[in-house]
């Protein structure tokens, strides 16, 4: 009988210790102190506005960066400069833009050919129906460049809205390795699929979805604005709405929206700045200490006086 009582008491003590351990572990995770969190990779781009700031940006080293997620400091695992991370880029053209965009196809081909060795390129058209992939991701830059055709420049080629097909393109990144992921989107940015109210950058459902999908996949979206043969080509109001949507898309994914007024003369100055930004990028991987599936805000800073663009945050799968 005594032995049974001793065994019973020992079992109770063991149960209490086990419960206490579980409770402590749960508290540790709740406090964000888990040592086995997910790895998160983000693309960071410096945006210097002077030669002095450009020189400062070029001097940045891995130890100069700090990352916070939900205001908590995160442990950086690696920092790769652009020279060590060839881009994985999707080049998308909206098919109902004004035919003057066809004058820029040569420059787009030269841009693709000029990408560094090891780059992976996809080309596609945002058009009526669904995304039309001209060339799936390939390391053959010449093949990708030659896959570009002239746009149709017709209302019959108008997409439901550009963001639905952008989401289709973002899904293509799932088959690609982690890396410096980018989209170059040539579009008017206008979403009137649910009426003119949906064209607002804060009310477009599909714009919201495309931002979240890009953030989840660590894809920075860059855009060149061009008017379409439809509303954005004849109304400054609609053109402004489209540009505002492209601006929000780029801002929240860590990219940049390029436009000048409500029209364009040439993409040459856009490509000049875009190529410069591509050389001032870092691929940062850190280990997240947060748990759960809620949206997580990200902040990347450096002690240098350099303005950094990066995704605002992400929502885990």
C-alpha positions as CSV (number, residue, x, y, z in Angstrom):
1,X,0.0,0.0,0.0
2,X,2.8,2.4,0.9
3,X,4.6,1.7,-2.3
4,X,1.4,2.4,-4.2
5,X,1.0,5.8,-2.4
6,X,4.6,6.7,-3.2
7,X,4.2,5.8,-6.8
8,X,1.0,7.8,-6.9
9,X,2.6,10.9,-5.4
10,X,5.6,10.6,-7.8
11,X,3.2,10.5,-10.7
12,X,1.4,13.6,-9.4
13,X,4.7,15.4,-9.1
14,X,5.8,14.4,-12.6
15,X,2.5,15.6,-14.0
16,X,2.9,18.9,-12.3
17,X,6.4,19.3,-13.5
18,X,5.3,18.4,-17.1
19,X,2.4,20.9,-16.9
20,X,4.7,23.6,-15.6
21,X,7.2,23.0,-18.4
22,X,4.4,23.2,-21.0
23,X,3.1,26.4,-19.5
24,X,6.5,27.9,-19.5
25,X,7.1,27.0,-23.1
26,X,3.7,28.5,-24.1
27,X,4.6,31.7,-22.3
28,X,7.9,31.8,-24.0
29,X,6.3,31.5,-27.4
30,X,3.7,34.0,-26.5
31,X,6.4,36.5,-25.5
32,X,8.0,36.1,-29.0
33,X,11.0,34.2,-27.6
34,X,10.7,31.1,-29.7
35,X,14.1,30.1,-31.1
36,X,12.7,28.1,-34.0
37,X,10.6,30.7,-35.8
38,X,10.2,30.8,-39.6
39,X,12.9,32.3,-41.9
40,X,11.7,35.4,-43.8
41,X,13.4,36.9,-46.8
42,X,12.8,40.4,-47.9
43,X,14.2,42.7,-50.6
44,X,15.5,46.1,-49.5
45,X,16.2,48.9,-52.0
46,X,18.1,52.1,-51.3
47,X,16.6,55.2,-52.8
48,X,19.3,57.9,-52.9
49,X,18.4,61.4,-54.0
50,X,21.9,62.7,-54.4
51,X,25.4,61.6,-55.3
52,X,26.4,61.8,-51.7
53,X,23.6,59.6,-50.5
54,X,24.3,57.2,-53.4
55,X,27.9,56.9,-52.3
56,X,26.7,56.2,-48.7
57,X,24.3,53.5,-49.9
58,X,27.1,51.7,-51.9
59,X,29.1,51.5,-48.7
60,X,26.4,49.7,-46.7
61,X,27.5,46.3,-45.3
62,X,25.6,43.4,-43.7
63,X,26.2,44.6,-40.2
64,X,24.7,48.0,-41.0
65,X,21.1,46.7,-41.3
66,X,18.6,46.2,-38.5
67,X,15.2,44.5,-38.9
68,X,12.2,44.8,-36.6
69,X,9.0,42.7,-37.0
70,X,6.0,43.9,-35.0
71,X,8.5,46.3,-33.3
72,X,10.6,43.4,-32.0
73,X,14.3,43.2,-33.1
74,X,14.9,40.2,-35.3
75,X,18.1,38.1,-35.8
76,X,19.5,38.6,-39.3
77,X,20.8,35.4,-40.8
78,X,22.2,36.7,-44.0
79,X,22.5,39.8,-46.2
80,X,23.3,39.4,-49.9
81,X,24.0,42.5,-52.1
82,X,22.6,42.6,-55.6
83,X,25.9,41.3,-57.0
84,X,25.4,38.0,-55.2
85,X,21.6,37.6,-56.0
86,X,20.7,37.6,-59.7
87,X,17.1,38.8,-60.1
88,X,14.1,36.6,-60.6
89,X,11.8,39.0,-62.6
90,X,8.5,38.9,-64.4
91,X,8.0,41.5,-67.1
92,X,4.3,42.2,-67.7
93,X,2.7,44.4,-70.3
94,X,-0.9,45.5,-70.4
95,X,-2.3,44.7,-73.8
96,X,-4.8,47.6,-74.2
97,X,-2.3,50.4,-73.7
98,X,-1.9,53.0,-76.4
99,X,0.1,51.7,-79.3
100,X,2.9,54.2,-78.7
101,X,4.1,51.8,-76.1
102,X,5.2,49.6,-79.0
103,X,8.0,52.1,-79.5
104,X,9.4,51.0,-76.1
105,X,9.6,47.3,-76.9
106,X,13.2,47.5,-78.2
107,X,14.3,49.2,-74.9
108,X,12.5,46.4,-72.9
109,X,14.4,43.8,-74.9
110,X,17.7,45.5,-74.2
111,X,16.9,45.7,-70.5
112,X,16.2,42.0,-70.4
113,X,19.4,41.2,-72.3
114,X,21.4,43.4,-70.0
115,X,20.4,41.6,-66.8
116,X,23.2,39.8,-65.0
117,X,24.2,36.2,-65.6
118,X,22.0,33.8,-63.7
119,X,18.9,36.0,-63.9
120,X,15.6,34.3,-64.4
121,X,13.0,36.1,-66.6
122,X,9.4,35.6,-67.3
123,X,7.4,37.6,-69.8
124,X,3.6,37.9,-70.1
125,X,0.6,40.0,-71.2
126,X,-2.2,41.4,-69.0
127,X,-5.0,41.0,-71.5
128,X,-8.6,40.0,-72.0
129,X,-9.4,36.7,-70.3
130,X,-6.4,35.7,-68.2
131,X,-2.7,36.3,-68.1
132,X,-0.9,35.2,-71.3
133,X,2.6,34.0,-70.5
134,X,4.8,34.6,-73.5
135,X,7.9,33.0,-71.9
136,X,7.9,31.1,-68.6
137,X,10.8,31.7,-66.2
138,X,14.1,31.0,-68.0
139,X,17.8,31.8,-67.6
140,X,18.0,32.3,-71.4
141,X,17.7,36.1,-71.4
142,X,17.9,36.3,-75.3
143,X,14.9,33.9,-75.5
144,X,13.0,35.9,-72.9
145,X,13.7,39.2,-74.8
146,X,12.6,37.8,-78.1
147,X,9.4,36.5,-76.6
148,X,8.1,40.1,-76.3
149,X,5.7,41.1,-79.1
150,X,3.9,44.4,-79.8
151,X,0.8,45.1,-77.7
152,X,-2.6,44.9,-79.4
153,X,-3.5,48.5,-78.3
154,X,-7.2,47.8,-78.6
155,X,-10.2,47.9,-76.2
156,X,-10.9,44.3,-77.1
157,X,-7.7,43.4,-75.3
158,X,-8.7,45.1,-72.0
159,X,-8.3,42.9,-68.9
160,X,-11.0,42.6,-66.2
161,X,-8.5,44.6,-64.2
162,X,-4.7,44.5,-64.2
163,X,-4.5,43.2,-60.6
164,X,-6.3,39.9,-61.1
165,X,-3.7,38.9,-63.7
166,X,-0.8,40.3,-61.6
167,X,-1.9,37.8,-59.0
168,X,-1.7,35.0,-61.6
169,X,1.8,36.1,-62.4
170,X,2.7,36.2,-58.7
171,X,1.7,32.5,-58.4
172,X,4.3,31.7,-61.0
173,X,7.0,32.6,-58.4
174,X,6.0,29.6,-56.3
175,X,8.0,27.3,-58.6
176,X,11.1,29.5,-58.3
177,X,13.8,29.5,-55.6
178,X,14.0,32.1,-52.9
179,X,15.8,35.1,-54.1
180,X,15.6,38.7,-55.4
181,X,12.1,38.6,-56.7
182,X,10.7,41.4,-58.8
183,X,7.9,42.3,-61.2
184,X,8.1,45.0,-63.8
185,X,4.6,45.9,-64.7
186,X,3.7,48.3,-67.6
187,X,0.2,49.3,-67.0
188,X,-2.3,52.2,-66.5
189,X,-3.1,50.7,-63.1
190,X,-6.8,51.4,-63.4
191,X,-9.4,49.0,-61.9
192,X,-12.9,49.9,-62.9
193,X,-14.1,46.2,-62.8
194,X,-16.6,47.0,-60.0
195,X,-17.4,50.6,-61.0
196,X,-15.5,53.8,-60.7
197,X,-15.5,53.6,-56.9
198,X,-13.3,50.4,-57.1
199,X,-10.7,52.5,-59.0
200,X,-9.7,54.2,-55.7
201,X,-6.4,52.9,-54.3
202,X,-8.1,52.3,-51.0
203,X,-11.2,50.5,-52.4
204,X,-9.9,48.2,-55.0
205,X,-10.4,44.6,-53.7
206,X,-8.0,43.1,-56.2
207,X,-5.3,45.7,-55.6
208,X,-5.4,44.7,-51.9
209,X,-5.2,41.0,-52.8
210,X,-2.2,41.6,-55.2
211,X,-0.3,43.5,-52.5
212,X,-0.9,40.7,-49.9
213,X,0.1,38.0,-52.4
214,X,3.3,39.9,-53.4
215,X,4.2,40.5,-49.7
216,X,3.7,36.8,-48.9
217,X,6.1,35.8,-51.7
218,X,8.6,38.6,-51.1
219,X,8.1,40.1,-54.5
220,X,8.7,43.8,-55.0
221,X,6.5,45.3,-57.7
222,X,7.9,48.1,-59.9
223,X,5.7,49.8,-62.5
224,X,5.9,52.0,-65.6
225,X,2.7,54.0,-66.1
226,X,1.3,54.3,-69.7
227,X,-2.3,55.3,-70.6
228,X,-4.7,52.8,-72.2
229,X,-7.0,53.2,-75.2
230,X,-9.8,53.4,-72.6
231,X,-10.6,55.7,-69.7
232,X,-7.0,56.5,-68.5
233,X,-6.1,57.7,-72.0
234,X,-8.8,60.4,-72.1
235,X,-9.4,61.5,-68.5
236,X,-6.9,63.0,-66.0
237,X,-9.1,61.9,-63.2
238,X,-9.0,58.2,-64.2
239,X,-5.3,58.5,-65.0
240,X,-4.6,59.9,-61.5
241,X,-6.6,57.0,-60.0
242,X,-4.5,54.4,-61.9
243,X,-1.2,56.1,-60.9
244,X,-2.3,56.2,-57.3
245,X,-3.0,52.5,-57.3
246,X,0.4,51.7,-58.9
247,X,2.0,54.0,-56.3
248,X,0.4,52.1,-53.4
249,X,1.2,48.7,-55.0
250,X,4.9,49.7,-55.3
251,X,5.1,51.4,-51.9
252,X,3.7,48.5,-49.9
253,X,5.7,45.8,-51.7
254,X,9.0,47.6,-51.7
255,X,9.1,48.6,-55.3
256,X,8.7,51.9,-57.2
257,X,6.1,53.5,-59.5
258,X,7.5,55.5,-62.4
259,X,5.4,58.1,-64.1
260,X,5.6,61.7,-65.2
261,X,2.4,63.7,-65.6
262,X,-0.5,61.9,-67.1
263,X,1.3,60.6,-70.2
264,X,4.8,59.4,-71.1
265,X,7.4,60.4,-73.8
266,X,9.8,57.5,-73.4
267,X,10.6,54.7,-70.9
268,X,14.4,55.5,-71.3
269,X,14.6,57.7,-68.1
270,X,12.5,55.1,-66.2
271,X,14.9,52.3,-67.2
272,X,17.9,54.4,-66.3
273,X,16.6,54.9,-62.7
274,X,15.3,51.3,-62.5
275,X,18.7,49.9,-63.4
276,X,20.3,52.1,-60.8
277,X,17.9,50.9,-58.1
278,X,18.6,47.3,-59.1
279,X,22.2,47.8,-58.2
280,X,21.3,49.2,-54.8
281,X,19.4,46.2,-53.4
282,X,20.0,43.7,-50.6
283,X,18.4,40.4,-50.0
284,X,17.9,40.1,-46.2
285,X,16.9,36.9,-44.5
286,X,16.0,36.9,-40.8
287,X,14.4,34.5,-38.3
288,X,11.0,35.7,-37.2
289,X,10.3,35.4,-33.4
290,X,6.5,36.1,-33.9
291,X,3.9,33.4,-34.0
292,X,0.4,33.1,-35.3
293,X,-1.1,34.0,-38.7
294,X,-1.9,37.7,-38.2
295,X,-0.3,40.4,-40.4
296,X,3.2,41.4,-39.3
297,X,4.7,44.8,-39.9
298,X,8.3,45.1,-41.0
299,X,10.8,47.9,-40.4
300,X,14.3,47.9,-41.8
301,X,16.8,50.6,-40.8
302,X,20.4,51.5,-41.0
303,X,22.5,54.1,-39.2
304,X,23.5,55.6,-42.5
305,X,21.5,58.5,-43.9
306,X,19.9,56.4,-46.6
307,X,16.2,56.0,-47.5
308,X,15.2,52.3,-47.7
309,X,12.2,50.8,-49.5
310,X,11.0,47.4,-48.4
311,X,7.7,45.5,-48.0
312,X,5.5,47.0,-45.3
313,X,4.9,43.6,-43.9
314,X,3.4,40.2,-44.7
315,X,0.7,37.7,-43.6
316,X,2.0,34.2,-43.1
317,X,0.3,31.4,-45.1
